[in-house]
Amino acid sequence: MAQQAQDDALLVEEITVTGIRGSLQSSVDAKRDNSAIVDAISAEDISKFPDKNVAESLSRITGVSVTRDFGEGEKIAVRGTDPSQNRVLLNGASVTSVDWFTLYRSTRAFNYSILPSNVVSSLEVYKSPKADIQEGSLGGTVYLKTRRPLDLKANTLSLKAEGQYSDISGETDPLLSGLYSWKNDDETFGALLSLTSQERTVTRVGRETLGYDRVEVPGVAGDAEDGKVWFPKTVNHAIFTQDRKRETALASVQWRPTETFETTLNVLNTSLDANNQNYSYLATFNDGGNRMFDADSAVVEGGGVVAGQTLPTAGGAGPEAHTQWFGRDSSMETNSYDLSFSLNEDGYALSGRVGHSESDGGTPRQRYMLMRNFMDRVTFDKDLNLGLYIDGDRQESVAERNQRSLAWFNEIGTEYDDTETYGGLDFELLLEGDVFTSVKAGLLVRDRTKGQEQFLTSFHWWRDDQRNPDGSIKDGEARWFTEWNGDQTTLGGLAGGDSVDGYPLFDLGEAYRRYDPVAPFTGARVPVLAQTWEIKEDITAAYAMAEFDVSSQISGDVGVRVVQTNLTSSGYTWQNGDDVFVAGQLVGGYDVTLGNADANYNLQWDSIDHDYVNVLPNLNLSYNLNDDTRVRFSASKTMARQTFNDIAYQESYSTLTGAGTRGNPELDPTLANQFDLAYEWYFAEGSYVAATYFFKDISNNLTAVQTTEQRYDPQTDQDIDVVFTQLENGAGAKVHGLELSYQQMFGDFGVVTNYTYTDADSDEDRDPLNKPGSGVVMGNSKHMFNISPFYENDVFSARLSYSYRSEYLDNVHFYGNEYWTDEYGQFDFSATYAFNDEITLNFEGVNLTGEKIRQYHIEKAQLASLYENDTRFVLGITYQLD
C-alpha cells in the first residue's frame, strides 16, 4: 500500500537522525511529501520527545490549542473547533477514552493525560481529510505513530530516570521509562517493549464562583432591560490536591517473512491513578440579592455585582459559610489491541486490520463532608477574596473555624466505560497511466459502546426511641443527618497539620476513619437515573480514492467516503415523579421521606434508535511552482458526531423548581463544507515559510430549545408545568482564518514559530441571558501564537518555548452560566547535555512564570475562577544503546 510504504519510509528516517535539527527536518519532510495539508512533530531520538504529555507537544503545532485545567495538557482543539469535534488515531486505529474527573461531561474528546509522549515516535495533524482516513473530525485528525522493532537496530536500549519538582506542593516525584527492541539476524522478526511510570503530586490553589444568579438588588441600578444584575451564587476558596501515577506499557511484535508481506501486533495498556481531594472554604449567597445587600458597598461592572458586602436578612439569618471536603477515588485505564498486515506485490497492495480498544474509569466514590456556620456579614472583592465576619467587624478566627461541627455528609459515584471493536480491509491498484497513479478502496466496520453509571448514597439515622421493639422504624420517624445530636466531628479534629494558602488540609486517614463505616447511620445507594445511560454505535464506512500525478507540477488525491451510523441510545424512563423521587423507590424503607408511595412509577429501561448516512467527498491538490515552492488546495465535506452526553437517552426534572433537561438521541452530526488554500516555501534544509487560509461552513450546530410539559408530582398529587431544555440541530457557523508558520536554522541556532487567526461567527443570535452559549462557537480562540528559539551543537541543546491563546468560551456551567477562559500564555524550557554517545543529562522547566488560569462569566469583570497551577522542574539522565 502506497501510504503504508510512505509511513514506513518516514519512520525509518525519523529514528536515524538525532537532535533538534533532525527532528525538524523529519517534520518538514512529513509536511512536504503529503498530499493533504498536514503539520507534524517527530521525536528527536528515542525517549526525547520535548514534552511529557502528547497534548503539550500538539500545542506547538499551528492552529492547535490545548486545555490545561490541572496544569497539564488534557484535550485539544484544532482551528476553532470544540475538542469533541477532533479525532485521534493510534497507528491509524481508533482508541477509546474516558475521564477521571467526576465533573467532566462524557464527550468524544480524547483525554491525552493518559498517554505519555515517550510512547510516540511522531505525530501528524491532518487538517484536510483524505478518503482513506477515518471520519469524525471537523478540525483535525491526530495521527500518532509508535516505534516498530524492525525499524530499529537489534538490541536497542533506552533507560531514563528523572525527578520532577512541583513548587506549590513542594514534592519531588519520580519519572521512569525504558525501551528495549530486538530483532533476529535475518530481520524478519522483531519485538519491542516500552514501559513508563510517572508520578506527579498536584496542588492547585484557586478561587471560584459556583454560578451566577440574575437578581434585583435594592439600591443597585441593573440592566435597563430588566433592572437586574448578575450576582454570584457562591464564592469559594478551593484547594485541589492529587497524587497522580501514570503507568504505560506498549508492546509491538513484527513479522516480515518476505519482502512483500508484513504483519504487526501492537498492544497498549495505559492507566492513570488520580485519587484527589478538594477542600472548599466558601460563602453561599443563595438567591443573591434577596439577602440584605449593602448597596453602598456594591461595585458593579459588566452588568454584575463584582464586589461588595452581604448582611443578614430582616429575620436575622446571615449568609452561610461552609467548609467542605471531597475525597475522591479516581482513575482511568485504556487497553488497545491492534493487529494489522500489509501485502505489497507488483501492481497492487492489500492491507487490513482488526482490533479492540476498551477504557473504563471515573470516580466510583466521592465522599463529601460539610461543616457549616452563619456569619454576621460577608465581603468579597473583584479577585474573589472573602471576608467572613462574626460579632460585627471581627473576622472568624482559625480557632473558631476549627470548632465547626460536621453538618452533612453523603457519597456519589460516577463510572464510565467505552469499548470499540473494529475490522477493515484496503485494496490499492497501482496504475501506469499518464494521470492516475493508483486507485484505492476500503471498508471499515466499527462497533462502539459508551456508557456511564452514577449512584448517590444518602444517609439516615434513627434514635432508639424511634424504633419499634422489633428494631424497625416507627412510621414517620425518619431523620436526616443534619438532625443528629450525637458525637460531633469538628474541623479541628480532622485537620492534618499541613496547610496550603492558609487553609488547613485534612488528615486523610482520620477523615476516612470518621466516614467509613457510617454507623449508626443507614445508607441508601440509589442510581441517579438521568446520569445512567448507554449508547451503542454500529458504524460502516466505505471509501474510494485515486491518487494522480498530472505532471511534475500537479499531483494530489480525490475520493469519497460513505458512512452509515446506526445508533441506539438507552436509559431510564418513568411515568410519575422526578428522578430523585423515583430512584428512592428502588430502595425499601424510604416511603416516609418521599411522600406518596402509591403512585404508578412504571420505571423501565428504554431505547431510541437513530440512523443516518453521510457522503463525504474530498479533493487534495498540490501545485509545484518550482522545486522549493508549493501551492495546495483542498475541498472537502466533513462530519463530527454529537457528543455522548447530548445524545444520551435521559431526562431529569425537579418538581420543586419546575425545570428539567433532556438528552436528544435523534441529533444528527454536525457537518462542514471546508476549503483550504496554502502556500509553502522550503527555502533551506529543515526551513520553510507557510501561509494557509481556511474556511469552514458549518451546519447542524446545536441550539437549546425549551418546551413546557405536564408532569405528575407525587408530593402534591397533582400535575405541574415543567420547562424542559433540550438540544436540537439548528444554527450553523462560519469559521475562517489564517495560519502563518516560519522555521529556520542559523548554524547552531534556530527558531520555530507560528501564528493562527480564527474568526468564528455563529448563525444563531447572541442571547447570553436567555440562551447561554448562543451565538458563539465553543472553544474558539481568535489568536494563537507559538515561538521556540533554540541552540544546538554536538553535545548541548537548549530550547525556550512560549505558547499563547486568546480568550474562548470554555463551557456552559451546569448552573446554566457561560464560563469563558481568559487569554493564557506559558513559558517552557528544556536543555540536554550529552556526556558521550550513550549518556545524556536533561533539564526541563514547565510554566516558568507561574501563569494562572482565569475564567470569567460573560464579561471579563465578572470573575468566575482564578486557578494557580504548579511550576515544575525536571532533572533526569538517559542511557541509550543502539
Secondary structure, 3 states (H helix, E strand, C coil): CHHHHHHHHHHHHHHHCCHHHHHHHHHHHHHHHCCCCEEEEECCCCCCCCCCEHHHHHCCCCCEEECCCCCCCCCEEECCCCHHHCEEEECCEECCCCCCCCCCCCCCCCCHHHCEHHHCCEEEEECCCCCCCCCCCCCCEEEEECCCHHHCCCCEEEEEEEEEEECCCCCEEEEEEEEEEEECCCCCEEEEEEEEEEEEEEEEEEEEECCEEEECCCCCCCCCCCCCEEEECEEEEEEEEEEEEEEEEEEEEEECCCCCEEEEEEEEEEEEECCEEEEEEEEECCCHHHCEECHHHCEEECCEEEEEEEECCCCCCCCEEEEEEEEEEEEEEEEEEEEEEEEEECCEEEEEEEEEEEEEEEEEEEEEEEEEEECCEEEECCCCCEEEEECCCEECCHHHHHCCEEEEEEEEEEEEEEEEEEEEEEEEEECCCCCEEEEEEEEEEEEEEEEEEEEEEEEEECCHHHECCCCCECCCCCEEHHHCCCCCCEHHHHEEEEEECCEEEECHHHHHHHHCCCCCEEEEEEECHHHCEEEEEEEEEEEEEEEEECCCCEEEEEEEEEEEEEEEEEEEECCCCCHHHHHHCCCCCCHHHHCCCCCCCCCEEEEEEEEEEEEEEEEEEEEEEECCEEEEEEEEEEEECCCHHHHCCCEEECCCCCEEEECCCCCCCEEEEEEEEEEEEEEECCEEEEEEEEEEEEECCEEEEEEEEEEEECCCCEEEEEEEEEEEECCCEEEEEEEEEEEEEECCEEEEEEEEEEEEEECCCCCCCCCCCCCCCCCCCCEEEEEEEEEECCCEEEEEEEEEECCEEEEECCCCCEEEECCEEEEEEEEEEECCCCEEEEEEEECCCCCEEEEECCCCCCEEEEEECCCEEEEEEEEEEC
